[in-house]
């Protein structure tokens, strides 16, 4: 169980590696929290991703609970990357993931 800071550093490292490898979008699995009420890692990492999207460091961030076709941000991403329509979490409201587009 990593601390928030350890998870933040790992997320930054993995996102940089994915971008360097030429990935255009990734699914980040951060988990929902063992308490069942949403853990600190999810909250903090999603806050970091939201800020990165607002600052233009990433193209887009979609929290798992919004990862559905009816969400405008998801629909824009699916038009850009139609292969993501096959993602097993699409439409499931999985709060333990986030989608990140570079």
Buried (B, 14 or more C-beta within 10 A) or exposed (E): EEEBEEBBEEBEEEBEEBBEEEEEBBBBEBBBBEEEEBBEBBEBBBEBBBEBBEEEEBBBBBBBBBBBEEBEBBEBBBEEBEEBEEBEBBEEEBBBBBBBBB
